[in-house]
Amino acid sequence: MLVVDDEEPLRRLLKKELTRKGFSVEAMPDGESALAHLKENAYDVVLLDIVMPGLDGIGLLKKVSHDPAVPAIVVLTGRATVETAVEAMKNGACDYLGKPYKLDELVIVINRAYEYRKLKIKNRLLEQELARKEGHLEFIGRSRSFRDILTLIKKIAPTDSTVFIQGDSGTGKEIVANAIQHYSNRKNAPFTVLNCATLSENLIESELFGHEKGAFTNAYQTKYGIVEVADKGTLFLDEIGEMPLGLQAKLLRFLDSGEFRRVGGNKALKVDVRVIAATNRDLADVIASGGFRQDLYYRLNVIAINVPPLSDRMEDIPELALHFVGKYGRKLSKNIKGLSEEVLEILMAYHWPGNVRELENVMERAVILCDSDVIRPEDVSVPVSQAGVHEGGNAFSSLDTIERDYILRVFRETGGNQSRASRILGIDRKTLYLKLKKFGIV
C-alpha cells in the first residue's frame, strides 16, 4: 500500500503501525512524488491526504481515476467536510476517513478498500459475461438465411479456426460471434470485444496488447491488454477494417504465433486465443486503396460468414420485434402482449437500412410510448417516406429523421469509412460514432 501525506511524523507513524499489522507500506510526502511513484509501482490501496502543497489529493485523484488499473484510494484529511467527501468520491475515491482516527478503524477501512477493488474487477468480468449471454439469446429468426448461418456456426464452433464475419452495420455480427463462442469448447472462457472504430490510433494498441508502467503519459500502472484477458477464450475484433495500418502487422504476427509485446515492453508474452473479426466494409476496396494488408485479410478469412441485411430476411421481423417488445417490457415493467396488425404492416413495409439494431431501437421507443397492452401505430416511428403514412401520422419528417438519412447516405457512399464520413460531414469521428449509434446504424 502507498501512504501519501505531507506530515512527516504521521507518515512515519502510519508506516510503522501498518507494517506491524502485516501490510507492506511505502510513503510519499506529496502528490507529485506519489504520481511518479504510481507510474513505476503497483499497489492495491492508497491512503491519500487531501490538503497538501502543490498537487493536492483531489488533483491526484483526477489524474489517476481514468486508469483501469488504479488502486483503491482511501482519502484521509483533517479538514473533513461533506463537500470534500463528495468531491473525493466523485473523482474515484472508494472511502473517506477524517483525522484523527483510531488505528483499528483505519485497518478496517483498508481491508474494506482491498475487498472493494477485488469486487470491482469481478463485477467487470461478470458484466462482460452477462452481456455475452444476453447477446446470444437475441440470435433469433426463422428465415432460410438465418438457419443456414446457424448450421454453419455449429459446424465451425468446435474448431479454433479464425472466423471472418462480414455484413452491414446493425445486422448482428457480434451476436454471430457470441453464438460461435457459445457452441465452442471455449464457452466457459472469456469472450472479449474490441471495437477498432471507437479508439484513437494511439490507444488501440494499448487496449489490444496492454502497456507497461511508464510506457507513455498517464500509464501509471501496468495494464493488461484484452488479448491477455481473453486467454483460453475468444477475442472479437469488431470493425477490423478501421484498424490502423501500423498495428495490422503486429496483429498478423500475433495471429501466426500467439505472441505479443505490451507497449513499452521487451518481453514476448504468449496466450491461447481464438480470434473472430468482423467488418461492415468491403475489404477488397480497402486493400486496393492501401488501407488494409492483404496478408492479414487472408489470415483472418479462414472461415467466412456473410450476415444478410434485415431487408433480405423480412420473415424474421415479426419474431424479432416481439422479442424486443418482451425485452424492453421487462426492463420497464410493462405488460405488453404484442403488436397490432397495423404495426406489423408498417414494420414489413420499411426497408430497415439500420438493420436489426434499428428495429431494436424502434421497438424500445415503442415500448416506452405504449400506454396499452398492444403496440399501436402511434407508438412506432419510422421514416414516412419509406413506410408510408399511417392514420393519424405526419407527412413531414422530423429533424432527427432528416439528419439520420443524410448521415446514412454519406456513410454508405464512403463505404462505411468513419474517418472519411466524419470529414465530409464536418464533425469529429467520435461525434459521428455517437450519432451512428444513436440512429441504430452501428
C-alpha positions in Angstrom: 0.0 0.0 0.0 1.1 3.6 -0.5 0.6 6.4 2.1 0.6 10.0 0.7 0.7 12.7 3.3 2.7 15.9 3.7 3.0 15.5 7.5 6.3 13.6 8.1 5.5 12.4 11.7 2.2 10.9 10.5 3.8 9.2 7.6 6.4 7.6 9.9 3.7 6.5 12.4 1.4 5.1 9.7 4.2 3.1 8.1 5.4 1.7 11.4 2.0 0.8 12.8 0.5 -0.6 9.5 3.7 -2.6 8.9 3.1 -4.2 12.4 -0.4 -5.0 11.2 1.1 -7.1 8.4 0.8 -4.5 5.5 3.6 -3.7 3.1 3.8 0.1 3.2 5.6 2.8 1.3 5.2 6.6 1.9 5.4 9.7 -0.2 5.3 13.4 1.0 3.3 15.0 -1.8 1.1 14.4 -4.8 3.8 14.9 -7.4 6.2 12.3 -6.0 3.2 9.9 -5.4 2.2 10.3 -9.1 5.7 9.5 -10.2 5.8 6.5 -7.9 2.5 5.2 -9.1 3.9 5.1 -12.7 6.6 2.6 -11.5 4.9 0.5 -8.9 1.7 -1.4 -8.4 -0.4 -1.0 -5.2 -3.7 -2.4 -4.0 -4.6 0.5 -1.8 -3.5 4.2 -1.5 -4.1 6.2 1.7 -4.3 9.8 0.4 -4.3 13.1 2.3 -6.4 15.8 0.6 -4.8 19.0 1.8 -1.1 19.1 0.5 1.0 21.8 -1.1 1.3 21.6 -4.9 -0.7 18.7 -6.3 -3.3 18.0 -3.6 -5.3 14.9 -3.1 -8.2 15.8 -5.4 -5.8 16.8 -8.1 -4.0 13.4 -7.8 -7.4 11.6 -7.9 -8.3 13.4 -11.1 -5.0 12.4 -12.8 -5.2 8.7 -11.9 -9.0 8.0 -11.8 -9.3 7.1 -15.5 -6.5 4.4 -15.4 -8.3 1.0 -15.3 -5.5 -0.4 -13.1 -5.8 2.4 -10.4 -5.6 1.1 -6.8 -8.4 1.5 -4.3 -8.0 5.0 -2.9 -9.0 6.0 0.7 -9.0 9.7 1.4 -7.6 10.9 4.8 -7.9 14.5 5.9 -8.1 16.7 9.0 -10.5 19.1 7.3 -13.4 16.7 6.9 -16.4 18.3 5.3 -19.3 16.8 3.4 -18.4 18.8 0.3 -14.8 17.4 0.3 -16.0 13.9 0.8 -18.5 14.2 -2.1 -15.8 15.6 -4.4 -13.3 12.9 -3.5 -15.9 10.1 -4.1 -16.9 11.7 -7.4 -13.3 11.6 -8.5 -12.8 7.9 -7.8 -12.1 7.5 -4.0 -13.7 4.4 -2.6 -13.8 5.5 1.0 -13.3 8.5 3.3 -11.9 8.9 6.8 -11.4 12.1 8.8 -8.5 12.8 11.2 -8.0 11.9 14.0 -8.9 8.2 13.6 -8.1 5.1 15.5 -5.7 2.6 14.1 -8.2 -0.3 14.3 -10.7 1.8 12.4 -8.1 2.5 9.7 -7.3 -1.2 9.3 -11.0 -2.0 8.8 -11.2 0.8 6.1 -8.1 -0.5 4.4 -9.4 -4.1 4.3 -12.7 -2.8 3.0 -10.9 -0.9 0.2 -9.0 -4.0 -0.7 -12.1 -6.1 -1.0 -13.8 -3.2 -2.9 -11.0 -3.4 -5.5 -11.4 -7.1 -5.9 -15.1 -6.9 -6.3 -14.8 -4.1 -8.9 -12.6 -6.4 -11.0 -15.0 -9.3 -10.6 -18.0 -7.1 -11.5 -16.3 -6.0 -14.7 -15.9 -9.6 -15.7 -19.4 -10.5 -14.7 -20.9 -7.6 -16.7 -19.0 -8.9 -19.8 -20.2 -12.4 -19.2 -23.8 -11.2 -18.7 -23.7 -9.1 -21.9 -22.4 -12.1 -23.8 -25.1 -14.4 -22.6 -27.8 -11.9 -23.2 -26.5 -11.2 -26.7 -26.6 -14.9 -27.5 -30.3 -15.1 -26.6 -31.0 -12.4 -29.2 -29.9 -14.7 -32.1 -33.5 -15.0 -33.3 -35.0 -15.8 -36.7 -36.7 -18.4 -38.9 -35.6 -17.4 -42.4 -33.6 -19.8 -44.6 -30.5 -17.5 -44.4 -30.7 -17.4 -40.6 -31.0 -21.2 -40.4 -28.0 -21.6 -42.8 -25.9 -19.3 -40.7 -26.8 -21.2 -37.5 -25.9 -24.5 -39.2 -22.6 -23.2 -40.3 -21.9 -21.8 -36.8 -22.5 -25.2 -35.2 -20.1 -26.8 -37.6 -17.2 -24.4 -37.2 -17.6 -23.5 -33.5 -15.7 -26.6 -32.1 -12.6 -25.7 -34.1 -10.1 -23.0 -33.2 -10.0 -21.5 -36.7 -10.2 -17.8 -37.3 -13.6 -16.6 -38.4 -14.3 -13.5 -40.6 -17.8 -12.1 -40.4 -19.0 -9.6 -43.0 -22.3 -7.7 -43.0 -23.9 -4.3 -42.9 -23.9 -2.3 -39.7 -26.6 -3.5 -37.3 -27.1 -6.9 -38.8 -25.9 -8.7 -35.6 -22.2 -9.6 -36.3 -21.4 -9.6 -32.6 -24.3 -11.9 -31.9 -23.0 -14.3 -34.5 -19.6 -14.1 -32.8 -21.3 -14.8 -29.4 -23.1 -17.8 -30.9 -19.7 -19.2 -32.1 -18.3 -18.8 -28.6 -21.5 -20.4 -27.1 -21.2 -23.6 -29.2 -17.4 -23.8 -28.9 -15.1 -25.7 -26.5 -14.2 -22.2 -25.1 -17.8 -21.4 -24.0 -16.8 -21.1 -20.3 -13.8 -19.0 -21.0 -13.7 -15.2 -21.5 -15.3 -13.5 -24.6 -13.7 -10.1 -25.0 -14.6 -7.4 -27.6 -12.6 -4.6 -29.1 -14.3 -2.2 -31.5 -11.5 -0.9 -33.6 -13.6 2.2 -34.7 -14.0 3.7 -31.3 -10.4 4.3 -30.2 -7.7 6.6 -31.5 -4.7 5.1 -33.2 -2.6 5.9 -30.0 -4.9 4.0 -27.7 -5.9 0.9 -29.7 -2.5 -0.8 -29.4 -2.5 -0.3 -25.6 -6.1 -1.6 -25.4 -5.3 -4.7 -27.5 -1.8 -5.6 -26.2 -1.6 -3.7 -22.9 1.2 -1.4 -21.8 4.0 -1.4 -19.2 4.2 1.2 -16.4 5.6 4.5 -17.7 5.2 3.5 -21.4 3.6 6.9 -22.0 1.9 9.8 -20.2 -0.8 8.6 -17.8 0.5 5.0 -17.8 0.6 4.8 -14.0 0.3 1.1 -13.8 1.0 -2.0 -16.0 -2.2 -2.6 -18.0 -3.2 -6.0 -19.3 -4.4 -5.9 -22.9 -7.6 -7.7 -23.9 -5.5 -10.5 -25.6 -4.4 -11.4 -22.0 -7.9 -11.1 -20.6 -9.1 -13.4 -23.5 -6.5 -16.1 -22.8 -8.1 -19.6 -23.3 -11.2 -17.8 -24.7 -12.3 -15.8 -27.7 -11.3 -12.3 -28.9 -13.8 -10.5 -31.1 -12.3 -7.7 -33.2 -15.2 -5.6 -34.5 -14.8 -3.1 -37.3 -11.5 -4.6 -38.2 -11.3 -2.5 -41.4 -10.8 0.6 -39.1 -7.6 -0.9 -37.5 -4.6 1.4 -38.1 -2.2 0.1 -40.8 0.8 0.1 -38.4 -0.9 -2.1 -35.9 -2.0 -4.6 -38.6 1.5 -6.1 -38.9 1.6 -6.7 -35.1 -1.9 -8.3 -35.2 -0.7 -10.6 -38.1 2.3 -11.7 -36.0 0.0 -12.4 -33.1 -2.3 -14.5 -35.2 0.6 -16.5 -36.5 2.3 -17.2 -33.2 0.1 -16.2 -30.3 2.9 -14.0 -29.1 2.8 -10.2 -28.4 4.6 -7.5 -26.5 3.0 -4.8 -24.3 3.5 -1.2 -25.4 6.8 -0.2 -23.8 7.8 -3.8 -23.0 10.5 -6.1 -24.4 9.3 -9.4 -23.1 7.5 -11.7 -25.5 4.2 -13.0 -24.0 2.1 -15.8 -25.3 -1.6 -16.6 -25.0 -4.1 -19.1 -26.4 -6.9 -17.1 -28.0 -9.4 -17.7 -30.8 -9.9 -14.6 -33.0 -13.1 -13.6 -34.7 -13.1 -10.5 -36.8 -15.9 -8.5 -38.4 -16.4 -5.6 -40.7 -19.2 -3.7 -42.5 -16.8 -2.6 -45.2 -15.7 -4.3 -48.5 -12.1 -5.0 -47.5 -11.2 -5.7 -51.2 -11.7 -2.0 -51.8 -9.7 -1.0 -48.7 -6.9 -3.3 -49.7 -6.8 -1.8 -53.2 -6.5 1.7 -51.7 -3.7 0.6 -49.4 -5.6 0.8 -46.2 -5.6 -2.9 -45.2 -2.9 -5.6 -45.5 -3.8 -8.3 -48.0 -1.8 -10.9 -46.0 -3.8 -10.0 -42.8 -7.1 -10.4 -44.8 -6.1 -13.9 -45.9 -5.1 -14.8 -42.4 -8.4 -13.6 -40.9 -10.6 -15.0 -43.7 -10.1 -18.7 -42.9 -13.9 -19.2 -42.4 -16.2 -16.6 -43.8 -19.7 -15.8 -42.6 -21.8 -13.3 -44.5 -24.7 -11.8 -42.4 -27.5 -10.7 -44.7 -29.3 -7.3 -44.1 -32.7 -7.4 -42.5 -34.3 -6.5 -45.8 -33.2 -9.8 -47.2 -34.8 -11.8 -44.3 -38.1 -9.9 -43.8 -39.8 -13.0 -42.4 -37.7 -12.6 -39.3 -39.1 -9.2 -38.5 -42.3 -10.2 -36.5 -40.3 -12.6 -34.3 -37.5 -10.1 -33.7 -40.0 -7.3 -33.0 -41.8 -9.4 -30.4 -38.5 -10.4 -28.8 -37.6 -6.7 -28.4 -41.0 -5.8 -27.0 -40.6 -8.5 -24.4 -37.1 -7.4 -23.6 -37.9 -3.8 -23.0 -41.3 -4.6 -21.5 -39.5 -6.5 -18.7 -37.0 -3.7 -18.2 -39.7 -1.1 -18.0 -42.1 -3.3 -16.0 -44.8 -3.1 -18.8 -47.0 -6.0 -19.6 -47.3 -5.6 -23.4 -48.7 -8.7 -25.1 -47.9 -8.0 -28.7 -48.2 -5.8 -31.9 -51.3 -4.7 -33.7 -51.7 -5.8 -37.4 -51.2 -2.2 -38.5 -47.8 -2.1 -36.7 -46.8 -5.3 -38.4 -47.7 -3.8 -41.8 -45.6 -0.7 -41.1 -42.6 -2.8 -40.0 -42.9 -5.0 -43.0 -43.2 -2.0 -45.4 -40.0 -0.4 -44.2 -36.6 -1.3 -45.7 -34.5 -1.1 -42.4 -31.2 0.5 -43.5 -30.1 0.2 -39.9 -31.0 -3.5 -39.8 -31.7 -5.4 -36.6 -30.2 -2.6 -34.4 -32.5 -0.1 -35.9 -35.5 -2.4 -35.4 -34.5 -2.8 -31.7 -34.3 1.0 -31.3 -37.7 1.5 -32.8 -39.3 -1.2 -30.6 -37.6 0.2 -27.5 -39.1 3.6 -28.2 -42.5 2.0 -28.9 -42.5 0.2 -25.6 -41.7 3.5 -23.8 -44.5 5.3 -25.6 -47.1 2.5 -25.4 -50.0 3.1 -22.9 -51.9 -0.1 -23.6 -51.1 -3.8 -23.7 -50.5 -3.8 -27.5 -48.1 -1.7 -29.6 -50.1 0.6 -31.9 -49.1 2.7 -35.0 -48.9 5.9 -32.9 -46.2 4.2 -30.8 -44.0 3.4 -33.8 -41.7 5.9 -35.5 -40.1 5.0 -38.9 -39.4 7.4 -41.8 -42.7 8.0 -43.5 -41.1 8.3 -46.9 -40.2 4.6 -46.6 -43.1 3.1 -44.7 -46.0 5.3 -45.8 -48.2 7.5 -43.5 -50.4 5.6 -41.2 -53.7 7.0 -40.0 -53.1 9.9 -37.6 -49.4 10.1 -38.8 -47.5 13.0 -40.0 -46.4 13.6 -43.6 -43.3 15.6 -42.5 -40.1 14.0 -41.4 -38.6 15.1 -38.0 -35.1 16.8 -37.9 -33.8 13.5 -36.4 -35.0 11.6 -39.4 -33.5 14.1 -41.9 -30.2 14.0 -40.0 -30.2 10.3 -39.8 -31.0 9.8 -43.5 -28.2 12.2 -44.6 -25.6 10.6 -42.3 -26.6 7.2 -43.6 -26.3 8.4 -47.2 -22.8 9.7 -46.5 -21.8 6.6 -44.5 -22.9 4.4 -47.4 -21.2 6.4 -50.1 -17.9 6.3 -48.2 -18.2 2.5 -47.9 -18.6 2.7 -44.1 -15.3 4.6 -43.6 -16.0 6.6 -40.5 -12.9 8.8 -40.9 -13.9 9.9 -44.5 -17.6 10.3 -43.5 -16.7 12.5 -40.5 -14.6 14.8 -42.7 -17.4 15.1 -45.3 -20.0 15.8 -42.5 -17.7 18.3 -40.8 -17.8 16.6 -37.4 -15.1 14.6 -35.5 -15.1 10.9 -35.6 -16.3 10.4 -32.0 -19.3 12.6 -32.7 -20.1 10.6 -35.8 -19.8 7.3 -34.0 -22.2 8.5 -31.3 -24.7 9.7 -33.9 -24.4 6.4 -35.8 -25.0 4.5 -32.5 -28.0 6.8 -31.6 -29.7 6.1 -35.0 -29.0 2.4 -34.9 -26.6 2.4 -37.8 -23.6 0.9 -35.9 
